[in-house]
């Protein structure tokens, strides 16, 4: 009972913080009491709901503060994800530069992704000029960086992957998409990143990247396939049949005439069925 009371009290205090603490750099939510991954997720849900209730709320500010908190707790993957969420939630946020600096610092200091950190730094501008001395004068063009990082992934003749190099490649592709949200090349890089994530047995990351493509680059020719592959990955890699069902239905609603529509209908009709049962059903239909 005492543990339950303490937990409820901490959530109440977070909610009270959303009402009492709205000035300066503090944000609406009291993050001082957040010490665990569960509490971090609880506050993220609260921010999600607050933005739904008040579309004028600056998600870039609130998620940026939460991202910095996650990094301070050594929850680095959550920190990266939340910085991405902050930067996508409000590309015009006054905190955009600060969030880019936080993401760049995470890559440079914690993960040693020097090339990606340099790339982000060189794109942070203030008054049209490069923002900091961390931008090297000889940084290659983005396409060259992409090729350099991709070439580092395979480390020997047997085709073994370097997971560290793979993660740096993913970081670059996502950073490019954040920095150039109107460039359809971003969708191409995100698609390459999704394919790599699938190869590295990171299906949840692949799903996130597919979602990013069709949600933020709707006019890209890659968007329909990304919508389909999201559903396929949810079904076959993550085994989340309910989420897969919703994703297949979403794909068919958005792209009913797409080349993958027939496959999506078949997969949706047979979702969760044992492969032998599907074969028997096919045989009965063709007798």
N, C-alpha and C positions, 0 to 999 in steps of 0.2 A: 504494500500500500504506500509506504513512504517513497519508494522509487517511482511509482506511478505519479504521486503527487508532485515530486520534484520535476519530472518530465513535463507534466501539464503546466506547472508554474513557469518553466523556462519558455514554453511556447507562448503562454500569455504575455510574458515579458517581451518577446519578439514582436508580438502584435501591438503591444503598447508602444514599443519603440517606433513602429510605423506611424504612430499618431503624433509623437512628441518630439521627433528628431528629424526635422526637415530642412535644416539650414546648413550652409557651408559644405564641407566635403563629406559629411557623415552619412547622407542618404536617409531614406525613410525607415530603414530596418536596423535594429540594434545588433551589430555583428560581434560585439565584444564577448557575448556569452556563447558564441558558436565555437565548439571545441571538437566536435565529432563529425564524421561523414554523414550520419543520419541527420544531425542538426543542419548541416550544410544543405542537404536535399530538402529539408523542411522549409528553409528560408527561400530556396529557389522556387518551390511551389507557391509560396506566399507572394513572391515577386511576380511570377507568371499570372496569378490571379489578380494582383493589384493592377497590372498593365491591362488586363481584360476589362477591369472595372473603370480604369481611367486611362484611355489611350494617350493622353497628354503626358503621362508619366515617362520620364526618360529612362528607358531600359538600358541604354548605354551606360548611364551613371550607376544604376542599381546593380546590374550584373557585373560591371567592372569592379565595383567594391567587393562583391562576393567572390569574384575571380581572384583578386588580391588576397582575400582571406583564405581561399583554398590553397594558394601557393604558400602562405605563411604557415599553414598546417601540413605542408609537404604533400598535399593532394595535387600533384602536378598535372595529372591527366585531367582532373576536374578543373584545375585552373586554366589549362589550355582551352577546354571545352567552353568554360564560362566566359573567357575573353572573346572567343569566337561569337558566343551568343550575344555579348554586349555589343560587339562591333556590327553584327547583323541586325540587332534589334532596332538600332537607330544610327544609321550611317552619318547623320548630321549632328550627333550628340556633341556638345562642347567637350566631353571627355574622350572623344575619339583618339586624339593624339596620346593622351595619357594611357589609354587602353592598349594602343599599339606599342608604346614604350614598355608596358608591363609584359605584353606577349613577347616582344623582342628580348627583354631581359630574361624571361623564363627560358627561351631557346638558347641564349648565349651562356647564361650562368649555370643553370641547372642541367640542361641537356647537351650543351656544347655544340649546338647547331650554328656554327659561326656564319656560314654562308647565308643561311636563312635570316639570321639576326641582322646581318649587314644589309640584306635586300630590304627588309622592313624599314630599317633605319633610313635608307636612302630614299624611301618613298614618303616619309613623314615630312610634310612641308609646312612652312610658316611664312606667309607673305611671298610664296612662290619660290623660296630658296630651301636648299637642304637644311634640315633642322639641327644636325649635330655632327660633331667630328667623328662619330662612329661610322660614317658613310665613307668607305674607301673610294678614292678617285678612279681606281681601275676595276671596279665591280663589273663583271660581264653582263650582257643583256639577259633578260629573263629566259629566253629560249635556250641560251647557252648554259645558264644555271640549271635549267631543267634537265638538259642532256648530261651535264656533269654529275648531278646527283643520281640520275637514273643509272649511269654507268658504274657507280659505286655499289649498287645493290647486290649484284652477283659477284661473289668474291673468289670463286675458283672454277676450274674447268668442269667440275661435277654439277655446277649450277646451284651451289649452296648460296642461300641468301644471307646478307648481313641485316639483321633486324634493326640495328641502330641506323644504318644507312637508309633502310626502308622507311623508318619513322621520320627521318629528316626529309625524305622526298615527299611524304605525305604532308609534312609541315609546310614545305615550300608551296605545294599545289594549293593548299587551303589559304595560305597567306596571299598568294596571287589573287585568288577569287575574292578575298576580303578587300584587297587594295584596289582591284579593278572590277567592281561589281557590274559595270555596264559592258564589259568586254566578253564576247562569246568565247574567246580563247580560255577564259576562266572555266567554262563548262568542259572544255576539252581536257584541261589539266585535272579537274575534279574527277572526270571519268577515268583518266589514267590512274589517279590515286585510288579510286574505288577498285579497279582491277587488281592493283597491287595489294590492297588490303585483303581482298579475297584470297590472293595467292599466299599471303602471310598468315592465313587462318585468323583474320580479324573481321568476322562477318558483321558485327555490330557497327564497326567503323565504316564498312562498305555501305551498309544501309543508310547511315547518316549522310554519306557523301552522295548517294543516289537521291536522297530526299533534297539535299542542297541543290542539286542540278535542276530537278523539275520544279522546285518551289521558287527558285531565284533566277532561273534562266529558261523561262517558259518558251521563248521563241527559238531556242537551240534545237537543232535536229536530233540532238542526243537525248532530249528530255523524255520522249515516249519510251525509249529503251531503258532509260534510268528508272522510270516509273515501274516498268515491268520487272526489271531485275531486283528492285526493292522487294517486291512481293515474292519473287522466286527465292531470294536469299532468306527472307523471313520464314518461308516454308521449309526449305531444304537444309539450311545451315543452322538457323536459330530455333527451328521447330516451334515457332510461335504461330499456331494455325489461325487463331482469331485475328491477329494482326495481319497475317498473310491474306486472309479472306477479305478484310477491309481494303488492303492494298490492291488486290486483284480487281475488286469492285471499283475502286477509285480509278484504276488504269482503264477499265472498260468504259467508265463514265466519261473520262477525259479524252480517250483515244479509241472510240468504238470501231474505227475503220483502219486502225494500224495493222501492220503486217503481223504483229504478235497477238492481235486480238483473238484469233481462233485458238491459239495455244493457251491464252489466258482463260478462255471459257472452258476448255477441256480440263485444265489444271484446277479451276475453281469447282467444277462439277465433281472432281475426284479428290478434292482436298481431304487429307487425313485417311484415305483408304489405303489398305495394304496393297502393294504392287501385284501380288498374285490375284487379289480380288479384282483389280482393274483388268488384268489379262483375261480372267474368266468372263467378266462383263463384256469385254470386247469380242471374245469368241462367241458368246451368245447372240450378240447383235449381228454377227456376220455368218450365222449358220443358215 
